């Protein structure tokens, strides 16, 4: 009964927020510190004397903002020893939001996984960009792929559907996407794909070119066939269509950052997205100073792609996963 009530709560909030231009997803970046050195990211390393809001502040903000999905990210969120307290502050029994922890999994083990699930986490989004040890090099942490492999196998008796592999699609790994999808099925977990953007590092070397796109389109056809067979893909036909469009044009217009989705920074201030770090003390200030002037077209990340879907795709693609 509780799960039915919660699904209805999530659906009701989703429809209400969509119709009133309120956020569908908010990423609470609880720390900028990170224990990885990812090649596609501007973060990495530990920040001394970082200003971090306490758990109750994140809870207050979450209940004020009322997103459908509350994504807890960073940096690496598991660095925070009070992460369970943050989750508990955000969570409301049988009600929205749906809570996702985005992690590189370096610090994730069975004990911490179970502790966070007990606190109220619905989903872990674990970064995986290669189906083998090349992932270690891309994320700057030796032994990471083997750790993820061992961890997911160890959690096999737990709710495997509470784990999603999150893959950033780029020039060096797009030929491995089918293997990653096959691996997700083998491990009994979900899989999602997100578009690489150069906004973090100004590195265009990971962007697919015209020749790559011809091959990528054929790979997408195979992935969509696998999606119908495996039923564990978060990325939908619409998602892949927008991904191809972005790589063709190097642009997706009409960004809704600061409105459909935005960031709460470690200190509790707001930013329109994790790639454009302007800081605001309230949603109203952010809308006034950024949203009305926003002309950025340079990303199609997962959070943007999902939050900007037409309503029929939001219902079709997401309701079954809640």
Secondary structure, DSSP 8 states (H G I E B T S, - for coil): -HHHHHHHHHHHHHHHHHHTT--SEEEEE--S-BS---TT-S--B--TT-----HHHHHHHHHHH--SEEEEESS-GGG-TTHHHHHHHH--TT-S-EEEEEE-STT--HHHHHHHHHHT--EEEEE--SSSTHHHHHHT-TTHHHHHHHHHHHGGGS-GGGEEEEEEE-TTTGGGHHHHHHHHHHHT-EEEEEE--TTTT--GGGS--HHHHHHHHHHHHHHHHHHHHH--BSS-HHHHHHHHHHHHHT------BTTTEEEE-TTS-EESBTTB---BSSHHHHHHHTGGG--------HHHHHHTS-HHHHHHHHGGG-
